[in-house]
Amino acid sequence: MSHQNAVDALNDLLAAEYESLIPRLAQADPYVSWPAADDRALIEQMLADVEAHKRDLTQLILKLRGSPVPPRYSTETGGLHYVQLSYLMPAVIQSVREMIAAYESAGPTGSAEADALNARHLADYRRYLTHLEKLHGGTEMVTSRG
């Protein structure tokens, strides 16, 4: 049985994980002021989950006899160095919303295992968005990065 639809959907999600702003925060290591300490704690949890998401997606793609897409990064995330985390939070919230949209648009893949993995990752991002909206009031005007 061919799992090409599942592999394609998983690769699309893997590419979205790579291109997200969130994993770039680990490399940029923005300045964290005292008021942004709660944001930093949440970002650390998100970074761990993003790494797990990439690993899970890659492992399932390989299990389904597919080839994972290579890592690629959005050039829009290149200017993150030397800024405060509080300045980046609207973009982080937008990035989480974009990840939710990516997982929602994946739809059924034809593989129960892939669909379950997508649902778990989607739940992670929804949980983070809820927490971020509580921290930031959910009323920021967030612009698209692309």
C-alpha positions as CSV (number, residue, x, y, z in Angstrom):
1,M,0.0,0.0,0.0
2,S,1.3,3.4,-1.0
3,H,1.6,6.0,1.7
4,Q,2.7,8.8,-0.6
5,N,-0.2,11.1,0.5
6,A,0.8,10.7,4.1
7,V,4.5,11.3,3.3
8,D,3.7,14.4,1.2
9,A,1.6,15.8,4.0
10,L,4.2,15.0,6.7
11,N,6.9,16.6,4.6
12,D,4.8,19.7,4.2
13,L,4.5,19.9,8.0
14,L,8.2,19.2,8.5
15,A,9.0,22.1,6.1
16,A,6.7,24.4,8.1
17,E,8.4,23.3,11.3
18,Y,11.8,24.2,9.8
19,E,10.6,27.6,8.5
20,S,8.8,28.6,11.7
21,L,10.2,31.5,13.7
22,I,10.1,29.4,16.9
23,P,13.2,27.2,16.3
24,R,15.2,30.3,15.2
25,L,14.7,31.8,18.7
26,A,17.1,29.2,20.1
27,Q,19.8,30.4,17.7
28,A,19.1,34.1,18.2
29,D,18.9,33.9,22.0
30,P,17.1,37.3,22.4
31,Y,17.5,39.4,25.5
32,V,15.0,38.5,28.2
33,S,14.0,41.3,30.5
34,W,12.4,40.5,33.9
35,P,8.9,41.1,32.7
36,A,9.5,38.7,29.8
37,A,10.6,35.8,32.1
38,D,7.2,34.0,31.7
39,D,7.6,34.3,27.9
40,R,11.1,32.8,28.0
41,A,9.9,29.8,30.1
42,L,7.1,29.1,27.6
43,I,9.5,29.6,24.6
44,E,11.8,27.0,26.2
45,Q,8.9,24.5,26.3
46,M,8.0,25.3,22.7
47,L,11.6,24.8,21.6
48,A,11.7,21.3,23.1
49,D,8.3,20.5,21.5
50,V,9.4,21.8,18.0
51,E,12.5,19.6,18.2
52,A,10.3,16.6,19.1
53,H,7.9,17.5,16.3
54,K,10.7,17.5,13.8
55,R,12.0,14.2,15.1
56,D,8.6,12.6,15.1
57,L,7.8,13.8,11.6
58,T,11.1,12.6,10.3
59,Q,10.8,9.2,11.9
60,L,7.3,8.6,10.6
61,I,8.3,9.7,7.1
62,L,11.2,7.2,7.1
63,K,8.9,4.5,8.6
64,L,6.5,5.1,5.6
65,R,9.5,4.7,3.3
66,G,9.6,8.3,2.3
67,S,12.5,10.8,2.3
68,P,12.3,13.8,4.7
69,V,12.7,17.2,3.2
70,P,16.1,18.9,4.1
71,P,16.1,21.7,6.6
72,R,15.5,25.2,5.2
73,Y,15.0,28.4,7.0
74,S,13.1,31.5,6.1
75,T,15.3,34.5,5.4
76,E,12.8,36.7,7.2
77,T,14.0,35.2,10.5
78,G,17.6,36.4,9.9
79,G,17.2,39.6,11.8
80,L,16.4,38.2,15.2
81,H,19.7,38.8,16.9
82,Y,20.2,41.6,19.4
83,V,16.6,42.2,20.1
84,Q,14.4,41.8,23.2
85,L,12.1,38.8,23.4
86,S,9.2,41.1,24.3
87,Y,9.7,42.8,20.9
88,L,9.5,39.4,19.1
89,M,6.4,38.1,21.0
90,P,3.8,39.3,18.4
91,A,5.7,37.5,15.7
92,V,6.0,34.4,17.9
93,I,2.2,34.4,18.4
94,Q,1.7,34.8,14.6
95,S,4.1,31.9,14.0
96,V,2.1,29.7,16.3
97,R,-1.0,30.7,14.4
98,E,0.6,29.8,11.1
99,M,1.6,26.4,12.5
100,I,-1.9,25.8,13.6
101,A,-3.1,26.7,10.1
102,A,-0.5,24.4,8.5
103,Y,-1.6,21.4,10.7
104,E,-5.3,22.2,10.2
105,S,-4.9,22.3,6.4
106,A,-3.0,19.0,6.3
107,G,-6.4,17.1,6.6
108,P,-6.6,13.4,6.5
109,T,-3.5,11.7,5.1
110,G,-4.8,8.1,4.6
111,S,-2.5,6.9,7.4
112,A,-4.0,6.6,10.9
113,E,-0.6,7.0,12.4
114,A,0.2,10.2,10.5
115,D,-3.2,11.6,11.3
116,A,-2.7,10.9,15.0
117,L,0.7,12.5,15.0
118,N,-0.7,15.6,13.3
119,A,-3.5,15.8,15.8
120,R,-1.0,15.6,18.7
121,H,1.2,18.4,17.2
122,L,-1.9,20.5,16.5
123,A,-3.0,20.2,20.1
124,D,0.5,21.3,21.2
125,Y,0.3,24.5,19.1
126,R,-3.3,25.2,20.2
127,R,-2.3,24.9,23.9
128,Y,0.6,27.3,23.3
129,L,-1.6,29.8,21.5
130,T,-4.0,29.7,24.4
131,H,-1.2,30.3,26.9
132,L,0.3,33.1,24.8
133,E,-3.0,34.8,24.4
134,K,-3.5,34.7,28.2
135,L,0.0,36.2,28.7
136,H,-0.5,38.9,26.0
137,G,-4.2,39.6,26.2
138,G,-4.9,38.1,22.7
139,T,-5.5,41.6,21.4
140,E,-2.2,42.4,19.6
141,M,-2.3,43.4,16.1
142,V,-0.1,40.8,14.5
143,T,1.1,41.2,11.0
144,S,2.0,38.4,8.7
145,R,5.7,37.9,8.1
146,G,5.2,36.9,4.5
